[in-house]
Amino acid sequence: MESKKRGLVVVTPSYAPDSELCRDLNRSVLQWTPPDVQHHIIVPHQDLGVFRMLANNRTVIHDDREFLSSTIRRLPLLNLWMNKRRPWLPVRGWITQQLLKLSAAATLDAEAILLVDSDMVFVSSTGLKSFQQNGAPVLYRKPGAVHSGLPRHRQWLESAHHLLGLEQPGPEDLTDYICWPCAWDPRTVRSMLRRVEDVTGLPWQSAIACQLHFSEMMLYGAYVDGVLGGAPATTSSMNSVIYSAETPLSPAEISALLNRATGTVQAVMISAKSGIAYDVRAKALQEYADSSSRAGGLQ
């Protein structure tokens, strides 16, 4: 599981239904990141054959069991897992994906881990320095962005504060830490997970698997701000175009969305749950990446 020390490592949990999207993401990683950047794709055991064709000197395909504790086991034929320490509360698939991201980030040897979901692609040059300021890792944080219209975001922050032993947040608008893509310092991840174990008295995977509401990005941000006293460098810009709605867009609407983007754009995420046909999505993203490249790229 150990890899050679690298500057930036991209981590993507995926599964067979998203294999086409993940293939496009992987192609964009190889195209737009430096040659020393590796892409680690983590998939269920039964899906290894679907993804194995992507493996090369820069792409590593992992069985998800490499990163899951022996107490977390998949239930047959379901997108659910069982936590042996609390078997009466099944672990949802999206919680398990977050366990995989945390475990990979704590395990892989790199200066920075970049979390990227299958439904994102890079469209311009991206590397370690894209996520650093003066050599320090940059934390995405947007103060006041978690308002009354985002109750789940508040629940995620409350869960993070509970796991970290922090005072529960007040009624005011709160800081949002959720971004795509998301860069982490592995050293910070490791110390954060030790904190979770110290506070809960449980192995960190079991402690998190017990949560009904959880966001790995909220946990990381709350740890940096609430325990470490803040990050040396922060940003409120994702440098990406994001479409997370579960409503299809026409080709013209996708083009309009992309063409409205201003400033630095390094990646585009169009949700896999949007209902947009793969061919429509792929064509629009390729045209956008090509136009950016012809214009000299959005560096």
Residue pairs with C-beta under 8 A, 6 or more apart in sequence:
1 62
1 66
1 107
1 108
2 107
2 109
3 9
3 38
3 40
3 60
3 108
3 109
3 110
4 109
5 109
5 110
6 36
6 37
6 38
6 109
6 110
6 111
7 34
7 36
7 37
7 110
7 111
7 112
7 127
7 128
8 33
8 34
8 36
8 37
8 110
8 111
8 112
8 113
8 114
8 127
8 128
8 131
9 37
9 38
9 39
9 40
9 108
9 110
9 112
9 113
9 114
10 29
10 33
10 37
10 38
10 39
10 40
10 114
10 116
11 40
11 42
11 101
11 104
11 105
11 108
11 113
11 114
11 115
11 116
12 22
12 25
12 26
12 39
12 40
12 41
12 42
12 115
12 116
12 117
12 118
13 41
13 42
13 43
13 64
13 97
13 100
13 101
13 117
14 21
14 22
14 41
14 42
14 43
14 47
14 51
14 118
15 43
15 44
15 47
16 43
16 44
16 46
16 47
16 50
18 118
18 119
18 272
19 47
19 50
19 51
20 278
21 118
21 119
21 272
21 278
22 41
22 51
22 54
22 118
23 54
24 121
24 282
24 285
25 116
25 118
25 119
25 120
25 121
25 122
26 39
26 41
26 54
26 59
28 121
28 122
28 123
28 289
29 37
29 39
29 58
29 59
29 116
29 122
30 39
30 58
30 59
31 122
32 122
32 123
32 124
32 125
32 126
32 266
33 122
33 125
33 126
33 127
34 127
35 58
37 58
37 127
38 58
38 59
38 60
39 58
39 59
39 60
40 60
40 62
40 104
40 108
41 51
41 54
41 59
41 60
41 61
41 62
42 62
42 63
42 64
42 66
42 67
42 100
42 104
43 50
43 51
43 61
43 62
43 63
43 64
44 63
44 64
44 74
45 63
45 64
45 65
48 61
48 63
51 61
52 61
54 61
55 61
62 104
64 96
64 100
67 99
67 100
67 103
67 104
67 107
68 81
68 96
68 99
68 100
68 103
68 205
69 203
69 205
69 206
70 84
71 83
71 84
71 85
71 203
71 205
71 206
72 81
72 82
72 83
72 84
72 91
72 96
72 99
72 205
72 206
72 209
73 81
73 82
73 84
74 80
74 81
74 82
75 81
75 82
75 90
78 90
79 92
79 93
80 90
80 91
80 92
80 93
81 90
81 91
81 93
81 95
81 96
81 209
82 90
82 91
83 89
83 91
83 206
83 209
83 210
85 202
85 203
85 206
85 209
85 210
86 206
86 209
86 210
89 210
91 209
95 208
95 209
95 211
95 214
96 209
98 208
98 214
98 215
98 216
99 205
99 208
99 209
101 115
101 216
102 189
102 193
102 204
102 208
102 216
103 205
104 113
105 113
105 115
105 184
105 186
105 189
106 186
106 189
106 190
106 193
108 186
109 186
110 186
111 128
111 185
111 186
112 128
112 131
112 132
112 137
112 183
112 184
112 185
112 186
113 183
113 184
113 185
113 186
113 189
114 131
114 181
114 182
114 183
114 184
115 181
115 182
115 183
115 184
115 216
115 217
116 180
116 181
116 182
116 267
117 180
117 269
117 272
118 272
119 269
119 270
119 271
119 272
120 180
120 181
120 240
120 267
120 268
120 269
121 267
121 268
121 285
121 289
122 266
122 267
123 265
123 266
123 267
123 268
123 285
123 288
123 289
123 292
123 298
124 264
124 265
124 266
124 289
124 292
124 293
124 297
124 298
124 299
125 266
125 297
125 299
126 266
126 267
130 239
130 266
131 137
131 138
131 183
132 138
132 233
133 232
133 233
133 235
134 232
134 233
136 231
136 232
136 233
137 183
137 184
137 185
137 188
137 231
137 232
137 233
138 183
138 231
138 233
138 234
138 235
139 177
139 221
139 224
139 225
139 231
139 233
139 234
139 235
140 177
140 178
140 179
140 182
140 183
140 221
140 234
140 235
140 236
140 238
141 175
141 176
141 177
141 221
141 225
141 231
141 234
141 235
141 236
142 175
142 176
142 177
142 236
143 175
143 236
144 173
144 174
144 175
145 173
145 174
145 175
145 176
146 153
146 154
146 157
146 173
146 174
146 175
146 176
147 173
148 173
150 176
152 213
153 174
153 176
153 178
153 215
153 218
154 169
154 174
155 213
156 213
156 214
156 215
156 218
157 169
157 174
157 215
157 218
157 222
158 168
158 169
158 213
159 211
159 212
159 213
159 214
159 215
159 218
159 219
160 166
160 214
160 215
160 218
160 219
160 221
160 222
160 223
161 167
161 168
161 169
161 222
161 226
162 168
163 196
163 199
163 200
163 207
163 208
163 211
163 219
164 192
164 195
164 196
164 199
164 219
164 222
164 223
164 226
164 227
165 195
165 198
165 199
166 222
166 226
166 227
175 221
175 225
177 215
177 217
177 218
177 220
177 221
177 222
178 215
178 217
178 218
179 217
179 238
180 238
180 240
180 242
180 267
180 269
181 238
181 240
181 266
181 267
182 217
184 220
188 220
188 223
188 224
188 228
189 220
192 219
192 220
192 223
192 227
193 204
194 204
195 223
195 227
196 204
196 207
196 208
196 219
197 203
197 204
197 207
200 207
202 210
208 214
208 219
224 230
224 231
225 231
237 263
237 264
239 263
239 264
239 265
239 266
239 267
240 265
240 266
240 267
240 268
240 269
241 257
241 258
241 261
241 265
241 267
241 268
241 269
242 268
242 269
243 249
243 254
243 257
243 269
243 270
243 271
243 274
244 269
244 271
245 271
245 274
246 271
246 273
246 274
246 275
247 274
247 275
248 274
248 275
248 276
249 257
249 270
249 274
249 276
251 280
251 283
251 284
254 270
254 276
254 280
254 281
254 284
255 284
255 287
255 288
258 268
258 284
258 285
258 288
264 298
264 299
265 292
265 298
266 298
268 285
268 288
270 276
270 281
270 285
292 298
